[in-house]
Amino acid sequence: MLKNLNLDALIPGHEQRTYQRRFVQNKSENLFLGSFESMAAAEAAAPPNLPVGYDNADAATTLYSPQVFAWDYPAIHWLADAFLNGMRSLFDLGGHVGIKYYAFKRVIGYPERLRWTVCDVPSVAKAGEALAQSRDVSAELAFCSDWRLASGNDVLFLSGSLQYLPSTMKEILQALETPPRRIILNTTAVHADRTLYTLNSIGVGVCPYRIQHHEEVLNEIRGFGYRRRDMWRNDGKPIAIPFVEGGDAAYYFGCCFDRP
């Protein structure tokens, strides 16, 4: 376990120390460092001079753009299919300031009476509300910071966010009185053999990060009676934890599940 980030003693060797400094000084890359026993242990090892998590002004206003990436299209397909089949309420857990709402709107014909709710940390949700008001989409796009409000929505959507959450899919679904009809995951960090916990540099801070055993994620959803409709790998989006055994075997994936 990494208690304090001592750049000269954490991992021996010039190459490792060079990478550690790159991690601490990072402003634009998606970097990972270390292996830990839990999310809490990873958070405890965060560099003391960097913000931890997304709940800060820089993370709320400077990260991400509403761009459609190649690895987004499977999720776009299943969202469009949901709308065609009458689903009108979508809960976007970890959706930042609504980046996928704005990005996908360019390629999906959103239906009338759509209610897209983004759940994120308070500072990000506040920035998202202001942006939605400035773009006059507040009637369709709402924000909150309580993920339990996902209960009763038609679609639960997590794009690149499950790995940052302290709760697993099992814990999330257990807490919902009325589970969603459809679950769509995209760019979810997984590992074929085991679960890893690490630190992720997001440029304006660091976050504890869970790379969960692939089958464990699927089984957690199946355990609530869901049937898998599709599954895919998000090829083209890199992920690796240098100097950690098995750290090069992580990858991003997505899936779509329906509740009969």
N, C-alpha and C positions, 0 to 999 in steps of 0.2 A: 504494500500500500504506500502511496506517495503522500507524505504528511505535509512537507513544505517543498516548494519547487526550488531546490538548490541546483543551479544550472551546471555546476562543476562536479557534483557528486551523484545526481539523480541516475544517470546512466553513463558508465565510463566510455571514453572514446571521443575523439575529435568530431567525428561525423554526427554522433548522437547529440553532443553539446551544441553543435551548429544548428541542428534541427530544433532543439529545444528553444534556442534563441529566436529562430524563425517563427516558432509557434507563438511565443510571447509577444513578438513584435508584429504579428500578422495583422493586416488590414483588409485583405480581399480574398484570401484563399479559404478553402474548406479543409482545415487541418485537424489532426487527432493526435493525442499524446497519452501514453500510459495505459495500464490495465488495473482495474480495481475490483473490489469485492461487491460493490453495490453502487447505486446512484449517489447515496449519501456520502460514501467514501470518496467518490470522484469529486463531489462538490467540496468536501473538506480539503482536498488537495489543490484546489484552484489557486493560481498565483494571486497573492494578496493585493497586488497593485492593479488588478483588472476586475471590472464588473462581472458578476456571475448571473447568467440568465438574460432574458429579453426585457425584463421590466425596468428599462431605463430609457431616457430620452433619445439617445443615439440609436439604440436598436429599434425604437418605434418609428423613427423618421428617415433613417439612412439605408436600411437593408431592403434588398430585393426590388424587382421591377415586375410589372404585370406582363411578363413575357411567356409565350407558349413554347415549351421545350419539346424536343422529339419524344421524350419519355412521358409526356403528359397525355398523349393521344389515347392510350387504352382507358385512362380515367375519364377523358372527355367522352369517349364512346358510351361508357356505362352511365354517365350523368345524363347524356342526351337521351339514352334509352329510358332512364327513370322519368324524365319529363314527358316523353312520349306515352308512357304508361300511367300518367296521371299523378305522379308524385310532385308535390308543390312546395314542400318545406324541407330545407336542407340545413343541416347543422355542420358547419365547417370548423372542426376542432383544431385549433392551432393555425388558423388561417391568416395570421398577421393583420394587415390593414385591408384585407379583402383582395389580395393579389390574384387569387385564382378566379374570383368573381369577375374582376376586370379583364383578366387574360382570356378566360374561356368565353366571355360574352362576345368576343370577336369571331368565334367559330361555332358557337351553339346559338340557336334561336331560343332565347329564354321564354318560357310560357308566361301568360298573364297570371297574376295572383301568386307569382313566385315569392317565397319568403326565404331569403338566404341569410342565415345567422352565423356570424363569425364569433368564435370564443377564443380569447387570448388574454394575456396578462393585462392588468389595468392600464398601464401607460400606452401599450399598443392599441388596446380597444378604444381608448380616448382619441388617439391619432386617427384611427380608422373611422370613427364617427365624424370627425371634422372633415376628413377627406370625402366621405359619402355625402355630407351636406354640401360641400363645395361643388360636387359633381351632380347634385340633385338626384341621388339614387337612394335616399334614406327610406323611401317607402318600400323598397325592395330589399335593401341591405341593412341589417341590424347588427349590433355588437353586444357582447356580454363577457363576463369573466368567470362564470360558473358553468362548468361543463355538464352539470346535472340537468341543465335546461335542455339538453339533447333529448330528454324523454319526450316521446310523442311526435318527434319529427319523422318524416318519411325516410330521409337519407341521412346517414352519419358518414361524413367525409373527412378523412385525415390524409393530408398530402405533405409528406416530409415532417410530420410533427410527432408521431407516436414515440419516436426514440428520445424526445426531449421530456416527455411527460413522466411524472413519478408513478402514475397508474398504468397498468397493463390493460389490454383489451378485456380480459376477464374481469378486472376490477371496475372498469368503466361500465360494462354491460350489467354487472351485478347491481350497480347503483341506479339504473334506469328503470323506473316503474313501468313505462311503456317503451319497449325497445323499438328501434327503427325497423322499417320494412327492408331497407337495403343498407349495407355497409360497403363503402369503397375506400380502400387504402391505396396510396400511391407513394412512391419514393420512400418506402419504409425500410430502415436499416435492419438487416438480418444476417445470420451466419448459419451455415449448413450444419455445423456440429455442436455448437454450444452458444451460451449467452455471454457477451462481453460487456463490461462497463468501462467507459473511457471519458476523456475530456475532449470537447470539440471547441475549436476557436472559431468564432463567428465574425471576427474582425473588430467588433466593438466590445468584446468580452469573451468569456468562455462559459460553456454549459456542460453539466454532466450529461452523458449520452449512453443510451442502452442499445446495444446491437443484439437483438433477441434471437434465440434459436428459431429458425424458420418454421419448423413443424409445430413448435409451441404456440406461435402466433395463430396459425391456422386452427389448431385444436381448441384454443381458447374461444374462438368464434363459433366453431362447430358445436362446442359444448352448450350453446344456448339455442340449439335447434336450427341454425342457419345452414343453408345449402350453397356450396360454392358454384358460382356461375363462370368465373374466369380467374386466371392468375397469370402474371407476367413478370419478367425481369426488366428493370429500368436500365438497360444497357446504355452506356454513354455517360452515365453519371458516376464518377469515380469515388471510391471510398477505400481507405487503407490506414492501418495503424502501424506505423514503422516501429521496428525493434520490439514487437510483441508477437509471441508465437501464435500463429493462426490469424494475425492481424491483416494479412493479405487475402484472406478468404471471405471477408465480409462483402456484401453487395446490397443493392436496393431492389425492392420488388413491390408489386402491387397486386391487389385481388378485389374481386367483387363477390359478395355473399348476399343472398336473399333469405328472408324468413318466410317459410311457407304459410 
